[in-house]
Amino acid sequence: MTEAHAGANAGKQQARHRSGKPRRAQRAALQAGQGQLAHDGAVLAPALLLFASGAAGLIYQVLWIKQLALVVGVDVHAVTTAVSAFFAGLALGGWLFGRVADRHAQPLRLYAWLEIGVLVLAIGATLALARSAAPFAWLESRIGLLAWALPFVLVILPAAAMGGTLPVLMRVLASRAGFIATHGGRCTRRTLRGPLPARCSRVSC
């Protein structure tokens, strides 16, 4: 009788142990799924920010080319000046603000100020280019080729702020997760579907 009772208890314990394994596995799978969703959400928001910022950058680039064509009167020169200044600004901003972000205690605040700077400088450049035809003609008649510094500077300043957004945002993600390569690769993969030239130039910086 005692042996039968002990055997019954052992069978119950084995059954309880077997039923506990699937539950633990289900809880582990659920926790892993929640962690993956949180991780994807943390990367999706920066990717959307970069996509919107890059799209706005390309819109401004096309607009500035059109404006410069009216200022200088030659489409080829306008395209050359706008594209050169734009990509030079992206490279300069990525190099400069990438180093600043590594030493900045609050990179997220730096990123917010950069986006505000992009807004102010881009609108200011657009308004200034709309009124720069007469100053450009006056400068060109007196200092020649040096007059081209006027439209070049007007474009390179907002472009530099745009170029600084990616390394600063990557610094924000790195401070949270500690692995900049993973987050940077995912953000780049998502944003490359949109404004490719601006994104590629920022990544290369």
LINPERA-V901386 format. One record per pair of residues at least 24 apart in sequence whose C-alpha atoms are under 8 Angstrom apart, sorted by the first residue. I is the first residue (numbers start at 1). J is the second residue. D is the distance in whole Angstrom. If there is no record, write none. Layout:
i->I j->J d->D
i->I j->J d->D
This chain:
i->43 j->183 d->6
i->43 j->186 d->7
i->43 j->187 d->7
i->44 j->187 d->8
i->46 j->169 d->7
i->46 j->187 d->7
i->47 j->186 d->8
i->47 j->187 d->5
i->47 j->188 d->8
i->47 j->190 d->6
i->47 j->191 d->6
i->48 j->191 d->8
i->50 j->165 d->8
i->50 j->166 d->7
i->50 j->187 d->8
i->50 j->191 d->7
i->51 j->191 d->5
i->51 j->194 d->7
i->51 j->195 d->7
i->53 j->162 d->8
i->54 j->194 d->8
i->54 j->195 d->6
i->54 j->198 d->6
i->54 j->199 d->7
i->55 j->194 d->7
i->55 j->195 d->5
i->57 j->159 d->8
i->57 j->162 d->7
i->57 j->198 d->7
i->58 j->195 d->7
i->58 j->198 d->7
i->60 j->122 d->7
i->61 j->86 d->7
i->63 j->126 d->8
i->64 j->126 d->7
i->64 j->129 d->8
i->64 j->155 d->8
i->67 j->129 d->6
i->67 j->130 d->7
i->68 j->129 d->7
i->68 j->151 d->7
i->70 j->133 d->8
i->71 j->129 d->8
i->71 j->130 d->8
i->71 j->132 d->7
i->71 j->133 d->5
i->71 j->136 d->7
i->72 j->133 d->7
i->72 j->136 d->8
i->81 j->151 d->8
i->81 j->152 d->6
i->82 j->151 d->8
i->82 j->152 d->7
i->82 j->155 d->7
i->85 j->152 d->6
i->85 j->153 d->7
i->85 j->155 d->6
i->85 j->156 d->5
i->85 j->159 d->8
i->86 j->155 d->6
i->86 j->156 d->6
i->86 j->159 d->5
i->86 j->160 d->8
i->87 j->159 d->7
i->87 j->198 d->8
i->87 j->201 d->7
i->88 j->156 d->7
i->88 j->159 d->8
i->88 j->160 d->8
i->89 j->155 d->8
i->89 j->156 d->5
i->89 j->157 d->7
i->89 j->158 d->7
i->89 j->159 d->5
i->89 j->160 d->4
i->89 j->161 d->8
i->89 j->162 d->8
i->89 j->163 d->7
i->90 j->159 d->5
i->90 j->160 d->5
i->90 j->161 d->8
i->90 j->162 d->6
i->90 j->163 d->4
i->90 j->164 d->7
i->90 j->198 d->8
i->90 j->201 d->7
i->90 j->202 d->6
i->90 j->205 d->8
i->91 j->160 d->7
i->91 j->163 d->6
i->91 j->201 d->7
i->91 j->202 d->7
i->91 j->205 d->6
i->92 j->160 d->6
i->92 j->163 d->7
i->93 j->159 d->7
i->93 j->160 d->4
i->93 j->161 d->6
i->93 j->162 d->7
i->93 j->163 d->4
i->93 j->164 d->4
i->94 j->160 d->7
i->94 j->163 d->5
i->94 j->164 d->4
i->94 j->165 d->8
i->94 j->166 d->7
i->94 j->167 d->6
i->94 j->202 d->6
i->94 j->205 d->5
i->95 j->164 d->8
i->95 j->205 d->6
i->96 j->164 d->7
i->97 j->164 d->5
i->97 j->165 d->8
i->97 j->167 d->7
i->97 j->168 d->7
i->98 j->164 d->7
i->98 j->167 d->5
i->98 j->168 d->6
i->101 j->167 d->7
i->101 j->168 d->5
i->101 j->171 d->6
i->102 j->171 d->7
i->107 j->168 d->6
i->107 j->169 d->7
i->107 j->171 d->7
i->107 j->172 d->6
i->108 j->168 d->8
i->108 j->169 d->7
i->108 j->172 d->6
i->110 j->168 d->7
i->111 j->165 d->6
i->111 j->168 d->6
i->111 j->169 d->6
i->114 j->161 d->6
i->114 j->162 d->8
i->114 j->164 d->7
i->114 j->165 d->7
i->115 j->161 d->8
i->115 j->162 d->8
i->115 j->165 d->7
i->117 j->158 d->7
i->117 j->161 d->7
i->118 j->158 d->5
i->118 j->159 d->8
i->118 j->161 d->6
i->118 j->162 d->6
i->121 j->157 d->7
i->121 j->158 d->5
i->122 j->158 d->5
i->125 j->154 d->5
i->125 j->155 d->7
i->125 j->158 d->7
i->128 j->154 d->8
i->129 j->154 d->7
i->163 j->202 d->6
i->164 j->202 d->8
i->166 j->202 d->7
i->166 j->203 d->7
i->167 j->202 d->8
